[in-house]
Amino acid sequence: MNRILTSRRALSVSELVNIVIAIWVAISPFILGVRNFTARWSNLAVGIALLLVALATEWIDEALESLVVLLAIWLFVSPFLLGFSTTAFLANNIIMAFVVVAAGATSDGLRTPRHF
């Protein structure tokens, strides 16, 4: 019988944390009861983008990882710019913006260097 060898690597703890954060960002408006359509879709889009970056850290360029900072900035300012700043949602987005930057910096610092 032929064996199929795969070269899958296990996700690191920092990558798993980034995935959990991305999922929370995406579903938080629904859990927090935000009724604003724009707020829901804004966080859903940011959450999906964060999830894709977290899952693709093995293959993407480091420059693309700076997208995490831009997404965090958008999380921070979106309630003010789009006018959906309910207290719970505003607090959630501001806290998550700092958490996203911290988690991104941590995972970048913990990553093993690539050898070409």
N, C-alpha and C positions, 0 to 999 in steps of 0.2 A: 504494500500500500504506500502510495506517495504521501509524503508530508509536505504541507505548505507552510513555509516559514514566513512569518510576518515580522516586520520591524517596527511594530507599534511600541511607542514608549508610554509609560504611565504619566498621567498628568501630575504636575507638582502641586503642592499645597497652595502656593500663591496663584497658580492658574485656576484651581478649584475655587478659591476665594473670589477671584475676578469673575468667574462664571456665576457664582451665587449673587454677587453684587449686580451684575448685568441683569439677571433674572428679576431681582428685586426692583431695580429701576424700571424695568418693563411692566411689571404687574402692580407696582405701588399705587398708581392712580385708581386702579380698580378696587384694590383692597381698602384704600383710604376714602373711598366713596366720592372721588372727584367726578363731577358731572360734566365738566367742560370738555367738549369734544377735542379741542386743540390741545389741551393739557394731556389728555390720555394718549393721543397720537404722538405728541412730542416725546413723552417719556418712553413710549413703546419703541419709537424709532431709535432713540438714544440707547435703550437697553439692548436692542437687536444689534446695533453697531458695536457696542461694548462686548457683547457675546461673540460676535464674529472676530473681533480683534483678539479676545481672550483665547478663542479656539485656534486661531491661525498664528499664534506667536512662534510656532516652529518654522513657518514658511515666509512670514512677512519681513520686510525690511524694517530696521530700527526707526527709520524716518516715519514710516506709517504708524508706528506705535505712538508718535506724538499726537496722533488723532485722539487719543484718550484724554489728553489735556484739553483739547478743543471741545470735546464732548462734555467734560466736566465744567468748563466755563459756560457752555450752553445750559447745562443743568442749573447752574447758579443763577444765571440772568433770565432764563426763560419765564419764570413766574412774573417777573417785573415787566419784561418786554411784551409778553402776550396777555398780561392782565388777568391772570388766574391765580392770584396769590392768597388762597385760603391758608389759614394758619398751619394746619397739619401738612398740607402739600408744600407750602413754602419751606417749612422746617425740614421736611424730608428731602427736598431737592438741594437745599443748602448743605445739609449734612452729607448727603450722598456725593455731592461735588467734591468735598474734601476727602471723603473715603475713596472715591474713584482715583483721585490723584495719588493718594497715599498708597493704595493697592498697586497702582501702575508703577510707581517708583520702586516699591518693594519688590515686585516681580521682576522688574528690569534689573535691579541690583542683585537678585538671587539667581538670575539665569546664568547658566554656564556659557562661557565664551564659545563662539562657533569657530571652527578651524576650517579654512578653505583649502 
